[in-house]
Amino acid sequence: MTALFSKLRRGGAWPVPPHSVAQARFGALVLDLRHAVFTRREVVLQADSFCGKIVIIVPPNAHVYDTGSALFGKRTLPGTRGGATDGAEGPVIRISGRSVFGHIRVHRAGTGLQHKLLEWLDLY
């Protein structure tokens, strides 16, 4: 999936392959994994951002591991508060790749008012 000078949204019940590549070049890419069908329990998402933004919305019970890097960029991950617990069965999402003058943001889905407001304002 590539967003080049544009905004691309991917959501709904789509199959997530074991290895996916997401690229944002001067654009925005929003990957909504809340209702996605994971073909494996553990998936690898290579997220590369150059002067762009990638937003990854993960299910509440997902375990997220970031192994990527940033060069004059930013990578944001959710905290453990409200996240997956140790005993929760959920998908394991490993995020690799690089952010150069861009931003890669992982957002944990929730049911609170703040999440509904962000979704309504299309700020994901």
Secondary structure, DSSP 4 states (H G I P E B T S, - for coil): -EEESSEEEE-SS-EE-SEEEEEEESSEEEEE-SS-EESSSEEEEEEEEESSEEEEEE-TT-EEEE--EEESSEEE---STTS--TT----EEEEE-EEESSEEEEEE---SHHHHHHHHTT--
